[in-house]
Amino acid sequence: MKLLNWKYDDEVKGSLGEWNWIEITLTFEDGSKRWSILYTPERLHNNLSRPNIDPPGFHIPHMIIVRSYESDDIEKVLRYHEAEGDLLSATKAY
């Protein structure tokens, strides 16, 4: 499947101390839609550093780690995974 476009589902701006991820929706040329969770290393670190996190770790198959939430960075990462053939496994069907 060829990626047509993607969009943010969440507000991207936030303080440096935030630990939540953002979600995106991807639309493919055949009209199908998928979604994924994006984390920056800083927000992932903030999440795992919370003293009350229980359990102190997690596994999310449809999570992509990105350098930043800048649209250019996200676009490059998505296109890379598309070219490598693993974009479907990095996303979840709607």
C-alpha atoms as a printed R data frame, in Angstrom:
   type eleno elety resid chain resno      x      y      z
1  ATOM     1    CA   MET     A     1  0.000  0.000  0.000
2  ATOM     2    CA   LYS     A     2  1.204  3.485 -0.840
3  ATOM     3    CA   LEU     A     3  0.984  6.203  1.803
4  ATOM     4    CA   LEU     A     4 -1.033  9.141  0.539
5  ATOM     5    CA   ASN     A     5 -0.810 11.469  3.561
6  ATOM     6    CA   TRP     A     6 -0.911 11.652  7.333
7  ATOM     7    CA   LYS     A     7 -2.177 14.076  9.981
8  ATOM     8    CA   TYR     A     8 -1.717 14.811 13.664
9  ATOM     9    CA   ASP     A     9 -4.553 13.595 15.888
10 ATOM    10    CA   ASP     A    10 -3.227 15.390 18.973
11 ATOM    11    CA   GLU     A    11 -1.857 18.801 19.834
12 ATOM    12    CA   VAL     A    12  1.901 18.747 19.281
13 ATOM    13    CA   LYS     A    13  2.969 21.662 21.457
14 ATOM    14    CA   GLY     A    14  3.707 21.084 25.098
15 ATOM    15    CA   SER     A    15  6.143 21.649 27.924
16 ATOM    16    CA   LEU     A    16  9.502 19.908 28.125
17 ATOM    17    CA   GLY     A    17  8.266 17.881 31.092
18 ATOM    18    CA   GLU     A    18  5.379 16.235 29.249
19 ATOM    19    CA   TRP     A    19  5.429 12.473 28.987
20 ATOM    20    CA   ASN     A    20  2.460 11.678 26.773
21 ATOM    21    CA   TRP     A    21  2.732 10.504 23.169
22 ATOM    22    CA   ILE     A    22  0.893 11.901 20.182
23 ATOM    23    CA   GLU     A    23 -1.180  9.959 17.687
24 ATOM    24    CA   ILE     A    24 -1.289 10.298 13.927
25 ATOM    25    CA   THR     A    25 -3.666  9.002 11.264
26 ATOM    26    CA   LEU     A    26 -2.266  7.755  7.977
27 ATOM    27    CA   THR     A    27 -4.324  7.553  4.776
28 ATOM    28    CA   PHE     A    28 -3.334  5.234  1.953
29 ATOM    29    CA   GLU     A    29 -4.080  5.420 -1.767
30 ATOM    30    CA   ASP     A    30 -6.681  2.641 -1.503
31 ATOM    31    CA   GLY     A    31 -8.632  4.777  0.993
32 ATOM    32    CA   SER     A    32 -7.690  2.718  4.054
33 ATOM    33    CA   LYS     A    33 -6.630  4.440  7.250
34 ATOM    34    CA   ARG     A    34 -4.236  3.385  9.959
35 ATOM    35    CA   TRP     A    35 -2.888  5.089 13.074
36 ATOM    36    CA   SER     A    36  0.263  5.102 15.122
37 ATOM    37    CA   ILE     A    37  1.671  6.466 18.335
38 ATOM    38    CA   LEU     A    38  4.701  8.753 18.075
39 ATOM    39    CA   TYR     A    39  7.122  9.300 20.921
40 ATOM    40    CA   THR     A    40 10.169 11.516 21.124
41 ATOM    41    CA   PRO     A    41 13.085 10.208 23.192
42 ATOM    42    CA   GLU     A    42 12.545 13.031 25.706
43 ATOM    43    CA   ARG     A    43  8.874 12.265 26.272
44 ATOM    44    CA   LEU     A    44  9.573  8.554 26.514
45 ATOM    45    CA   HIS     A    45 12.260  9.270 29.094
46 ATOM    46    CA   ASN     A    46  9.881 11.558 31.013
47 ATOM    47    CA   ASN     A    47  7.235  8.831 31.034
48 ATOM    48    CA   LEU     A    48  9.549  6.109 32.308
49 ATOM    49    CA   SER     A    49 11.037  8.490 34.918
50 ATOM    50    CA   ARG     A    50  7.706  9.068 36.653
51 ATOM    51    CA   PRO     A    51  7.979  7.650 40.189
52 ATOM    52    CA   ASN     A    52  4.431  6.257 40.172
53 ATOM    53    CA   ILE     A    53  4.570  4.433 36.814
54 ATOM    54    CA   ASP     A    54  3.305  0.894 37.259
55 ATOM    55    CA   PRO     A    55  4.433 -1.266 35.632
56 ATOM    56    CA   PRO     A    56  7.732  0.520 35.053
57 ATOM    57    CA   GLY     A    57  7.755 -0.266 31.316
58 ATOM    58    CA   PHE     A    58  5.477 -1.090 28.400
59 ATOM    59    CA   HIS     A    59  5.279 -2.544 24.892
60 ATOM    60    CA   ILE     A    60  3.305 -0.901 22.100
61 ATOM    61    CA   PRO     A    61  3.693 -2.540 18.672
62 ATOM    62    CA   HIS     A    62  2.331  0.465 16.764
63 ATOM    63    CA   MET     A    63  4.710  3.002 18.313
64 ATOM    64    CA   ILE     A    64  7.320  4.908 16.312
65 ATOM    65    CA   ILE     A    65 10.134  6.839 17.987
66 ATOM    66    CA   VAL     A    66 10.898 10.125 16.226
67 ATOM    67    CA   ARG     A    67 13.580 12.730 16.814
68 ATOM    68    CA   SER     A    68 10.975 15.475 17.023
69 ATOM    69    CA   TYR     A    69  7.324 16.135 16.288
70 ATOM    70    CA   GLU     A    70  8.292 18.386 13.369
71 ATOM    71    CA   SER     A    71  6.289 17.364 10.317
72 ATOM    72    CA   ASP     A    72  9.431 17.031  8.168
73 ATOM    73    CA   ASP     A    73 10.971 14.541 10.606
74 ATOM    74    CA   ILE     A    74  7.766 12.523 10.788
75 ATOM    75    CA   GLU     A    75  7.376 12.528  7.004
76 ATOM    76    CA   LYS     A    76 10.938 11.238  6.533
77 ATOM    77    CA   VAL     A    77 10.459  8.474  9.103
78 ATOM    78    CA   LEU     A    78  7.140  7.354  7.614
79 ATOM    79    CA   ARG     A    79  8.528  7.349  4.069
80 ATOM    80    CA   TYR     A    80 11.569  5.388  5.232
81 ATOM    81    CA   HIS     A    81  9.370  2.716  6.846
82 ATOM    82    CA   GLU     A    82  7.185  2.649  3.757
83 ATOM    83    CA   ALA     A    83 10.237  2.051  1.525
84 ATOM    84    CA   GLU     A    84 11.489 -0.665  3.887
85 ATOM    85    CA   GLY     A    85  8.095 -2.387  3.794
86 ATOM    86    CA   ASP     A    86  7.396 -2.172  7.516
87 ATOM    87    CA   LEU     A    87  4.997  0.779  7.716
88 ATOM    88    CA   LEU     A    88  1.991 -1.540  8.133
89 ATOM    89    CA   SER     A    89  3.570 -3.308 11.109
90 ATOM    90    CA   ALA     A    90  4.405  0.092 12.678
91 ATOM    91    CA   THR     A    91  0.748  1.151 12.460
92 ATOM    92    CA   LYS     A    92 -2.630 -0.230 13.447
93 ATOM    93    CA   ALA     A    93 -5.741 -0.499 11.280
94 ATOM    94    CA   TYR     A    94 -8.654  1.774 12.130
